[in-house]
Amino acid sequence: MKLPKGFGGQGVGNYMQQAKQAMARAQNLENELQAERIDVDKGPVKAVFNGQGEIVSIKLDKSVVDPEDIEVLEDLIVGCLRDGFAKSVELRNTKLAEIMPNIPGIGNLGL
């Protein structure tokens, strides 16, 4: 089995140091993501998510609250929720890539 370039000798110590730094940053990642705010604006439906994909708040414009056409409101809410969750996943993946960019086999896991 061939090791990645620079992995032998001093390279092992370098990768171990990178791994330790990544672990220290990863321990704080959940707190960072919890504090992040992602705004989603779908016109009459607006929501705020945190970086973990949890919905923090939702606002509805009265103009879309029509008891005779509730499906439109439902569709707007679902679209808003999907966008917010997708943006939070993208944020999480970006932050993970920043933490572990050069560690073999870890940097692009897509977690």
Backbone as CSV, one residue per row, in Angstrom:
resi,resn,N_x,N_y,N_z,CA_x,CA_y,CA_z,C_x,C_y,C_z
1,MET,0.842,-1.171,0.000,0.000,0.000,0.000,0.892,1.241,0.000
2,LYS,0.588,2.140,-0.887,1.373,3.364,-1.004,0.737,4.460,-0.155
3,LEU,1.547,5.094,0.676,1.065,6.175,1.533,1.011,7.482,0.758
4,PRO,0.137,8.408,1.159,0.085,9.715,0.498,1.422,10.431,0.594
5,LYS,1.701,11.264,-0.385,2.951,12.017,-0.427,3.137,12.808,0.863
6,GLY,4.327,12.713,1.432,4.631,13.449,2.650,4.109,12.784,3.915
7,PHE,3.585,11.570,3.802,2.999,10.909,4.971,4.052,10.201,5.807
8,GLY,5.165,9.819,5.215,6.226,9.138,5.972,7.074,10.135,6.734
9,GLY,7.809,9.657,7.729,8.733,10.503,8.486,8.039,11.680,9.129
10,GLN,8.499,12.895,8.817,7.949,14.121,9.376,6.498,14.334,8.955
11,GLY,6.105,13.771,7.812,4.743,13.944,7.324,3.705,13.434,8.301
12,VAL,4.021,12.328,9.012,3.078,11.761,9.977,2.809,12.762,11.088
13,GLY,3.850,13.375,11.593,3.687,14.368,12.651,2.876,15.568,12.178
14,ASN,3.100,15.958,10.930,2.360,17.083,10.358,0.878,16.750,10.259
15,TYR,0.572,15.539,9.780,-0.831,15.135,9.671,-1.476,14.992,11.042
16,MET,-0.725,14.514,12.007,-1.266,14.393,13.365,-1.576,15.775,13.935
17,GLN,-0.698,16.734,13.685,-0.926,18.099,14.160,-2.169,18.684,13.487
18,GLN,-2.306,18.457,12.168,-3.489,18.941,11.454,-4.748,18.289,12.011
19,ALA,-4.660,17.004,12.312,-5.817,16.284,12.847,-6.207,16.839,14.211
20,LYS,-5.236,17.136,15.052,-5.519,17.701,16.373,-6.185,19.072,16.247
21,GLN,-5.669,19.887,15.332,-6.259,21.210,15.125,-7.685,21.083,14.599
22,ALA,-7.886,20.140,13.689,-9.227,19.934,13.130,-10.194,19.477,14.212
23,MET,-9.762,18.600,15.086,-10.624,18.110,16.160,-10.988,19.239,17.122
24,ALA,-10.034,20.090,17.438,-10.321,21.213,18.332,-11.354,22.139,17.695
25,ARG,-11.202,22.412,16.412,-12.164,23.289,15.721,-13.520,22.599,15.588
26,ALA,-13.524,21.304,15.318,-14.778,20.565,15.151,-15.589,20.551,16.443
27,GLN,-14.914,20.538,17.580,-15.627,20.554,18.852,-16.430,21.836,19.015
28,ASN,-15.971,22.916,18.411,-16.675,24.191,18.500,-17.671,24.385,17.365
29,LEU,-17.634,23.511,16.368,-18.458,23.694,15.184,-19.950,23.704,15.509
30,GLU,-20.408,22.808,16.339,-21.834,22.760,16.666,-22.304,24.054,17.305
31,ASN,-21.493,24.628,18.176,-21.848,25.910,18.795,-21.862,27.033,17.760
32,GLU,-20.886,27.011,16.847,-20.851,28.012,15.778,-22.101,27.911,14.916
33,LEU,-22.463,26.691,14.532,-23.630,26.494,13.676,-24.913,26.891,14.389
34,GLN,-25.000,26.628,15.676,-26.177,26.996,16.459,-26.354,28.515,16.464
35,ALA,-25.252,29.246,16.476,-25.307,30.708,16.537,-25.546,31.354,15.165
36,GLU,-25.267,30.642,14.094,-25.467,31.184,12.732,-26.947,31.444,12.478
37,ARG,-27.234,32.440,11.656,-28.609,32.729,11.246,-28.670,32.790,9.730
38,ILE,-29.613,32.057,9.157,-29.807,31.989,7.717,-31.211,32.500,7.420
39,ASP,-31.292,33.591,6.686,-32.578,34.176,6.322,-33.040,33.612,4.983
40,VAL,-34.309,33.226,4.930,-34.916,32.741,3.698,-36.143,33.608,3.435
41,ASP,-36.179,34.200,2.248,-37.274,35.102,1.890,-37.959,34.568,0.645
42,LYS,-39.161,34.053,0.811,-39.968,33.556,-0.299,-41.141,34.495,-0.544
43,GLY,-40.876,35.787,-0.469,-41.936,36.773,-0.662,-42.808,36.869,0.576
44,PRO,-44.018,36.327,0.512,-44.919,36.442,1.660,-44.584,35.483,2.812
45,VAL,-43.635,34.586,2.598,-43.202,33.673,3.661,-41.709,33.893,3.890
46,LYS,-41.375,34.220,5.134,-39.982,34.458,5.506,-39.661,33.589,6.717
47,ALA,-38.452,33.047,6.715,-38.048,32.199,7.834,-36.594,32.462,8.182
48,VAL,-36.248,32.115,9.407,-34.867,32.182,9.872,-34.512,30.801,10.398
49,PHE,-33.371,30.290,9.938,-32.856,28.996,10.373,-31.526,29.217,11.066
50,ASN,-31.127,28.258,11.899,-29.765,28.294,12.403,-28.917,27.390,11.499
51,GLY,-27.630,27.360,11.733,-26.718,26.582,10.898,-26.860,25.085,11.038
52,GLN,-27.654,24.641,11.999,-27.903,23.213,12.170,-29.161,22.767,11.437
53,GLY,-29.797,23.680,10.729,-30.998,23.342,9.967,-32.281,23.443,10.763
54,GLU,-32.195,23.974,11.964,-33.389,24.137,12.792,-34.052,25.472,12.480
55,ILE,-35.369,25.470,12.399,-36.092,26.708,12.128,-36.172,27.517,13.422
56,VAL,-35.809,28.785,13.329,-35.807,29.684,14.478,-37.102,30.489,14.513
57,SER,-37.518,30.974,13.319,-38.764,31.727,13.253,-39.333,31.663,11.841
58,ILE,-40.632,31.945,11.753,-41.302,32.009,10.465,-42.324,33.137,10.522
59,LYS,-42.412,33.896,9.443,-43.363,35.015,9.344,-44.188,34.826,8.084
60,LEU,-45.495,35.015,8.213,-46.407,34.906,7.077,-47.072,36.246,6.837
61,ASP,-47.105,36.659,5.575,-47.840,37.865,5.209,-49.325,37.512,5.188
62,LYS,-50.148,38.372,5.719,-51.591,38.106,5.790,-52.215,37.887,4.418
63,SER,-51.580,38.413,3.382,-52.150,38.294,2.040,-52.203,36.845,1.543
64,VAL,-51.392,35.956,2.114,-51.399,34.562,1.651,-52.261,33.652,2.525
65,VAL,-52.880,34.221,3.529,-53.743,33.434,4.407,-55.173,33.527,3.866
66,ASP,-55.488,32.577,3.004,-56.805,32.521,2.373,-57.401,31.149,2.669
67,PRO,-58.419,31.079,3.528,-59.001,29.779,3.883,-59.535,28.998,2.677
68,GLU,-59.816,29.695,1.590,-60.328,29.034,0.394,-59.204,28.469,-0.479
69,ASP,-57.964,28.873,-0.213,-56.841,28.422,-1.039,-55.625,28.143,-0.152
70,ILE,-55.784,27.249,0.775,-54.739,26.935,1.741,-53.538,26.247,1.096
71,GLU,-53.722,25.612,-0.063,-52.633,24.898,-0.735,-51.500,25.832,-1.139
72,VAL,-51.835,27.050,-1.545,-50.799,28.016,-1.920,-49.911,28.315,-0.724
73,LEU,-50.508,28.545,0.417,-49.747,28.819,1.633,-48.886,27.616,2.006
74,GLU,-49.445,26.428,1.924,-48.681,25.215,2.235,-47.467,25.078,1.324
75,ASP,-47.649,25.333,0.030,-46.543,25.235,-0.926,-45.454,26.258,-0.630
76,LEU,-45.864,27.474,-0.280,-44.888,28.515,0.053,-44.081,28.135,1.299
77,ILE,-44.755,27.595,2.291,-44.067,27.201,3.525,-43.098,26.057,3.245
78,VAL,-43.529,25.052,2.504,-42.652,23.914,2.188,-41.421,24.398,1.410
79,GLY,-41.610,25.275,0.433,-40.476,25.808,-0.328,-39.502,26.562,0.552
80,CYS,-40.023,27.329,1.465,-39.194,28.091,2.396,-38.393,27.147,3.300
81,LEU,-39.036,26.127,3.817,-38.358,25.160,4.684,-37.271,24.400,3.933
82,ARG,-37.557,24.002,2.714,-36.546,23.292,1.903,-35.323,24.169,1.666
83,ASP,-35.552,25.415,1.286,-34.440,26.325,1.022,-33.598,26.551,2.278
84,GLY,-34.249,26.750,3.401,-33.522,26.981,4.648,-32.685,25.781,5.045
85,PHE,-33.247,24.599,4.914,-32.492,23.401,5.259,-31.318,23.216,4.302
86,ALA,-31.542,23.420,3.003,-30.470,23.273,2.015,-29.335,24.260,2.291
87,LYS,-29.673,25.492,2.641,-28.654,26.497,2.938,-27.874,26.128,4.199
88,SER,-28.544,25.553,5.190,-27.841,25.172,6.411,-26.895,23.996,6.148
89,VAL,-27.298,23.060,5.293,-26.422,21.934,4.933,-25.192,22.460,4.185
90,GLU,-25.410,23.399,3.285,-24.301,23.993,2.531,-23.332,24.703,3.475
91,LEU,-23.865,25.438,4.443,-23.024,26.135,5.419,-22.203,25.134,6.229
92,ARG,-22.838,24.071,6.685,-22.154,23.037,7.462,-21.026,22.406,6.647
93,ASN,-21.304,22.071,5.387,-20.291,21.457,4.532,-19.125,22.399,4.282
94,THR,-19.405,23.680,4.117,-18.351,24.668,3.916,-17.458,24.750,5.143
95,LYS,-18.079,24.788,6.311,-17.292,24.879,7.544,-16.478,23.610,7.783
96,LEU,-17.032,22.440,7.462,-16.275,21.198,7.591,-15.084,21.180,6.642
97,ALA,-15.276,21.666,5.421,-14.181,21.710,4.457,-13.073,22.652,4.933
98,GLU,-13.440,23.735,5.632,-12.443,24.653,6.177,-11.650,23.988,7.293
99,ILE,-12.305,23.159,8.067,-11.658,22.500,9.199,-10.685,21.420,8.724
100,MET,-11.097,20.636,7.745,-10.319,19.462,7.358,-9.958,19.437,5.869
101,PRO,-9.342,20.481,5.324,-9.093,20.487,3.885,-7.961,19.582,3.429
102,ASN,-6.953,19.355,4.256,-5.750,18.649,3.805,-5.527,17.303,4.478
103,ILE,-6.500,16.810,5.182,-6.327,15.520,5.850,-6.812,14.441,4.877
104,PRO,-5.940,13.523,4.483,-6.311,12.515,3.485,-7.564,11.745,3.884
105,GLY,-8.501,11.639,2.952,-9.691,10.847,3.177,-10.756,11.516,4.012
106,ILE,-10.510,12.727,4.493,-11.482,13.386,5.363,-12.029,14.660,4.731
107,GLY,-11.210,15.412,4.025,-11.562,16.739,3.536,-12.819,16.831,2.717
108,ASN,-13.145,15.831,1.913,-14.307,15.924,1.030,-15.325,14.820,1.302
109,LEU,-15.618,14.580,2.541,-16.588,13.532,2.877,-18.016,13.932,2.561
110,GLY,-18.288,15.215,2.496,-19.643,15.679,2.221,-20.583,15.447,3.375
111,LEU,-20.081,15.556,4.585,-20.908,15.342,5.776,-21.827,16.503,5.998
